[in-house]
Amino acid sequence: MKDMDYDLIVIGGGPGGYVAAIKAAQAGLKVALIEKDKVGGTCLLRGCIPTKTLLASAHIVGVLQKAKEFGVSVENFTINYQKMKERKDLVVSTLCNGVLGLVKSNGIDVFAGVGSFISPKEIKVRGEKSQILTGKKIIIATGSTSSTIPSAPVDFHKIHDSTSILEITKLPKSLLILGAGYIGCEFASLFGELGVKVSLVEFLPGIVWTQGKSISESLTTAFTKKGIQIYCNRKMERCDLTENGVTLHLSDQSKLEAEMLLVSVGRKPYTDELNLGAAGIGTTPNGFISVNEKMETEVKGIYAIGDVTGKSMLAHAASHQGIIAALNASGKSEKMAYESIPAVIFTDPEIATIGYTVDLAKEKGYDAVSHKFPFSALGKALAAGEPEGYAELVTEKKTGRILGAFLVGSQSGNLISEIALAIDHEITIDSLANTIHPHPTLSEALSEAALLASGFPIHLPPGKKHDK
C-alpha cells in the first residue's frame, strides 16, 4: 500500500502539472500527481495536439490544391474527414501514453480522481475510492475550460465548443464561429481549408484583435482571399436552432445561417472542485488564483500554475511556470518572467508574437520603433510558393535592444524562438544582424529586419520608410 505522505502533491496532470511533477521528482522530492482524466490535460487531449494534427491534414489539402503551380498535376483527390479524425485520435493516444510513461519512470505516484482541499496540507482524492493525501507543498494545476453562452448552449450536435467539435466525424457544409480569437481563427483556418463555408463573428473591431491591428489586418486579408466571411463589431443577440442548422441574429439586425455553430468565446479557470476555502485561498473576480513571481499563492507552500492563474494561458507558459514552482517547492528561489514568452496562432498564414508592440512599448516609456521585412523579398519564401507575410521587430532606438517581434507567414512558430532567446538575454539588433543565417531560409527575415532596424538594409532598397 502506498504511503500517503508526500513532499509535493500536484493537482492536475496537464502540461503544467506533469512537468512540475517531473521537475520536482528530479530534485529528489517524493511526488504525487492527481488527474481526473488522463495525464496530458487539455493541451494534449482537447487542445494543442488534436487541433494541430487536424491542421496538418488541412495543410496537405492546401498543398494539393496548389500543386499545379509547381508543375504537379493532382486530380480528383478526396477528403476523408473520418480518417483525419482517426489519425488525430492515434496521435493523441500515442503521446498520452508516452507522457504517462515519463511520469511513472520518474517515480511519481499517479492518482486517478478529483483532488480537493481538506486543509492547506491535505488533499482528498475522489475516484473509484476516496483517499486522503498529505503534502508538505502543493501545486494547483487544474487549467481551464471553455467559456459558455447561456443563449447558445452546446448540444454536441448543432452547437459545439472547442472540445466537442474535435469529435465530429463528418464535415458540415457551413460553419458559424462565434469569437475570432486565436482558437476561433485556428478552427476557421482548418475548416475553411477543408472546403467548409466558414463565417466568423466577433464583437471586437477585428479578428485576433489583441495581437495588434497589423496582424489582424494581415490575417483578415488572407482569410478573405480564402473565402472566409468576417463580421466584426457585432454581437450575437439571439441563437435559434432550425431544421437545417443554426441561425444567429446579430446586433446590426442581420442574421447568419449555417449547418453548425462553434462557440469560441474564451476560456475560464477551472477551480470548481478544489474547495479552495479549506486551504484559505481566494480567487479574483474573474475566478483566477493570484500568485507572486515565485508562483506561490497567498498561502505559503501552496503554488498555482497555468491557466488557473490567468497569467499567460499557453501550454508552454504553464510548463515553465511548473518548473519555477517545482524548483521553489524544493527549496530554490526562482522567479517567473513573462516578457520572453512567445505565442503562436496556427492559422494559414501562421502567426507568432512575443514581447511588446511598438505602441505598448511607447506606453511603457521606451523610445521604440518597429521595422518590417516582407517574406516576398526572401528567396526561400518565393521558392516554396509562400511569399505572404513579414517579420517585424520592435526595438529601442538608442540601445538597439529587442523589445518584441511579430511574424506572419510560413513557419513563424519555428522562427520566433530565436527572438525569445534574444529578448531573454537582452541581445541587440546588431548582434542579430551579425548572426549568420543559412541561405536560403525563412530565418533570414529576422536578420534582414535587424539590418533594417540598424539603418543599413541589404535586400530592400535604401531610402524607403520601413519603420514606424
N, C-alpha and C positions, 0 to 999 in steps of 0.2 A: 504493500500500500504506500502511496506517495506521501511524503512529509508535506504538510500544507503550509509550512512556514517558508517564506521566500525573502530574498534581499530586494527583489523587484517584481512587481506584478504589472503587466501591460494589458490594458483593456482595449481590444481591437487589433485585428491582425492585418490591416491594410498596409500600404507602402510606408506609412509612418511607423505603425506598431510593430510589424515584424522586423523592420530594420533596427528599431530601437532595441528590441529583444535580443537580436543577434549581437549588436554592438555591446550591450550590457554583459551578455554571456562571455564575449571575448575579453571583457575587462575583469572576468573572474566572478561575476555575480551569479547567484542561483536565481533563475528567472522562470516565471510562469507567464504564459500568453493565453488570454481568454478571447475566443472568437465565436460568435453565434452562428456564422455561416461557414465559409471556407477561408482559409488563410490566403491573403491576396487582396481582399477588400474590394471596394467599388472599382478602383482603378483596374484591377486585373479581371474581375468578373463582369462588371457592368459599365466600364468607362473606357479608359485609355486603350487597353489592349483589344477588346472586341471591336470598337469603332475603327481603330487604325487597321485592323485586319480586313474589315469590310472596305475601308478606303483604299487599301492596297488592291483589292479586286476591282474597284471602280477605276483605279489608275490604269489597270490593264485594259479596261474598256476604252478609256481615253486614248491610250497608245494605239489601239487597233483602229480607232476612228480617224487618227491622223496618219496611219501607216502609208497611205497613198502619197503623202507629201515626201516621204523618204524613199519612194520608189518600190514600195512593197504593196502588193495587192492582196487584201484580205476581204473576202466577200462572204456575205450571209452567215456571219458569226452570230451566236445566240447567247443570251444571258440567262443562266440558271441560278436564280437567287437562292433556291433551296440548297444548292451545292455550296454557294458562297457562305450561307449561314452554317452549314455543316463544317466547313473549313474553319470558320471563326470559332465554333464550339471546340474543335480539336485543338486549336492554338491555345485557347483559354485553359482547357483541361491539362494540356502538357505543361504550361507554365505554372498552373496552380499546384500540380503535383511536385514540380521542381522546387517551388518556394517552400512547401510543407517539408520536403526532404531537407532543405537547407536549415530550416528552423530546428528540426529534430536532430540533425547532425551536430548542432551546436549545444546539445544537451538541454534544450529548453522544454519544459513541460507544457503541453498544449491542452487546454480545457475547452470543450465544446459547450457553449451555452451563453447566456446573457449575464454579464457582470454588473453588479450594483453595490454601492457602498453600504456597509453597516456602520462603519466608523471610519475615521481617517486612515486606519491601517488594516481594515478588514473588508474583504470583498466576498459577497455571496454569488456563487455561480449557479444559475438555474438552467439546467439542461435535462438530460434523461434522469438525472438525480441531482439534488441540491448539495452543494459543497461550499464550505467556508474556507477561504484562503486568507492568510495574514502576510502582509508585506511591509518591510521597513520603508520602502519607497514605492510609489505607484505612478504610472504614466497613463493618462487618458488619451486614447487614440481612436475614438469612435466615429470620426468622419462626419459625413453629411448625407442628406437625402434630397431628392428633387423637390423643389417648391411646387405647390399646387394652387389652383384657382378654383374656388367653390363653384363658380358658374360654368366651368368646363371640367367636370370630374373625369378622371381617367377610367375608362371602361374596358381597356385592353382589346378593344375591337375597332372602334372608330376614333376613339380619343386615346392617345398614348403619351407616356412620359419618356425620358431618355433611356430608361431601363426596359420598359415593355416593348418599345419599338425595335429593340435588338432581337426580339424573339419572333417577329413576323417571318413567314416563310414564302410569302408572295408579295411582289411589289404592287403598291397601289398605282393607279393611273395618274392620280393627282394627290398632292400633299400640301396642306397648310402648316406652316411652322410659326407658332406664336412665341416671339422672343428671338432676337437676332444677335445675341451674344456669341461667344465662341462656340458653345455647344450647338446652338441653333444653326449657325453658319456651317459647322462641320457636317451636320446632317443634310443641310441644303446642298452642299457640295457633293456629298455621297449620292443622294438620291437623284439629284439633277444629272450627274454623270451617267446614271443608270437609266435615264430616259423618262423619269417621273416628272410631271409638270409640277414645279415647286413654286410656292408663294411664301415670302417672308413678311411677317407683320411685326413692327417694332414701334414702341411709343417714344423712343429717343429720336433725335434728329437723323441718325444714321446707323447702319449696321456696325457691329463691333465698335461702337462709338467710344467706349472707354479706352481704346487703343490709340485714339487721336484721329483728327479729321483726315489727314493724309492717307492713313491706312484704310480708313472707312471708305474714302472715295476710290481708292485703288481696287478694293475688293468689290465695291458696288459696280464698277466698270466691268470687271472680269465676270461677275455673276450675270450682269445684264447681257453680255455677249453670249453667255451660255443659255439664255432664255429664262433665267430665274427672275420672277417678278418680285419687286421690293416695294413695300408700303411702310414708310416711316412717318413719325409724328402722328401716329394713330393708336388708339386704344380699342380693345375689344369691349363692346357694350353688352353683347349677348352671344351665346353659342347655342345653336339649335341642331339637334340630331334630325336627319332626314332619311328617307328611304334609301337614298343613294350615297349618303355620307354625312357631311357636316357643313353648316352654314355659319359663318362669322359675320356679325353685324358690328361695324366699326364706328368710331366716334365721328367720322366725317359723313355719316349717313350712308356710306357704301356698304356693300356686302360681298363676301367672297365665299365660294363654294368649292369643296374638294371631297375626295373619297375618304380622306383620313386627316386627322389633326394631331400634330405633335406639340405638346405644351412644354416649352423650354424657357422658363422664366426665372432661372437661377436655382441655387441650392441653399439649404438651410442646415444648421448644425444639428447633429443627432445626439441629444442628451437625455431623451425621454425616460430611458430605463436605468439611468445611472444612480438615481437617488442622491443627487449631489448635496442636498441639505444635510444628510447624515455625516458628510465629511466637512461641512462648514463652507462649501464652495458655492458662490453665487454666479449668476450669468449677467451679461449685458442686456439691454432692452431687446437686442436682436437675437438673444439666445446663445451668444458665444461665451466661451470661458476665457477670462482675462489671464494673461501670463506676462512675466517680465522677460528680459532679454536672455535669461537662462532657461526659458520655457517653464518656469515654476509658477504655479498658481498662488493665490493668496494664502494657501495652507502649505506650510513648509513640508517638503518631502513629497508633495503631490505635483506632478507635472502634467501639462497638456500639450498636444502637438497636432499638426494637420488642420483639416478643415474646421474642426470643432473650435479652433481658436480664431478663425476668420482673418488670420494674418496674411496668408497667401494660399489660396485654395488650389494648389497644384500638387500633383503627386510627388514630384522631385523635391519640392519645398518641404513637404511632410517628412520625406525620408531624411533630409538634412536636419530638420528640427528634431527628429527622432534620435539622430546621432548626438546632437547637442544635449538633449535631455538625458540620454543614457550615460554620457560621459559625466554630466553633473551628478546624476544619481549614484555614480560610482566614486564620487569624491573629487572630481575635477572642477574647474571653474571656467567653463566655456560660454561664449556669448553668440547669439544668433544675429546675423546681419542680413538685411533684405535687399540691399542695393544691387547685388550682383546675381539675383535670381532671374533666369531667363524664362520667358513664356512662349509657347508655340501654339499656333492655331493651324490645324492640319486640313486647311481648305486647299482648293486649287484656284489660284496660286497659294502656296504655303506662306505663312506669316510668322515672324519671330521678333520678339521685342525684349528689351532689357533696359533698366535704368530710366532716366528722365527724358521726356520730350523737351524740346527747346523752350517751350512756353513754361513748363513746370520748372525747368532748371532756372529760368529767369526769376520765377516766383520765389525760388529757394535762395536767391541772391547771387547766382553765378552770372558772369558776363558770358553768356552762352551763344553759340551759333551752331547751325547744322548744315551738313553737306550731303548731297545725294549723288551716287554714281549709278547710272542705269545699267541693268543687265543687258540691254540691247547693244552696249559697247563692249561686251565680253565675247571673245571668240567661242568659248565653250558653250555659252548660252545659245548663240546662233547655231552652232553645230548640232546641238541637241534639240533644236526647234523650240526652245523655251526662252524667248527674249523678253518676256514680260517681267516687270518688277524692277527693284532698285535696292541698294544698300545705303542707308542714311546713318551718319554718325553725328552725335551731339557732343560738342567739345567746349571746353573753357578756352577762351581766346588767348589769354596771357600765358597759361601754363601748358596748353595742349592736352590737358587731362581729358580722358574719355568719360563722358557722363551718361551716355545712353546710346543705343543703336536700335534701328528699326529696319527690318528686312522683309521685302515682299518678293516672292519668286521661288523657283525650284530650289529645293534643299536648304531653305532658310533655317529650318530647325537644326540642321547639322552645322551650319556656319556660325550660329550665334554663340556657341561655346567659346570660341576664340575671344569674343568681346567680353564674355563673363570673366574669363581669366584676366583680361586687360583691366577691367573695372576693379576686380578684386585686388589686384596688385598695383593699381594706380599707374598703369602703363600709359604712355603718352602717344599722341598720333605720330610723332617722329619715329618712335620705336616700332609701331605697327607698320608705317610706311616702309621702313628699312628691313622689315622681316621679309625674307624671300618666299613668295608664294609660288607653288608649282603652276606651270602653264602647259596647256590651257585648263583652267579650273574655275569654278564659280567663286572660290575663295579669293580670287584676285579682286573681286568687287570691294573687299574690305581694305586692302592695301591701296587701291585706287581712290577710295573715299577718303582715306587718310592723307593721300597726296593732295587731294582737293582741299582738305582742311588746312594743310600746310601752305597752300597757295601756289603749288607747283604741279598741276595735273600733267600726266603723261598721255593718257588715252582719251582726253577730252580737249577740245580747242581752248587755247588761252584767251583770257579776256572776257569770258562769259560769266554771268552771275549764277553760281551754283550753290550759293549759301543763302541763308535767311536768318 
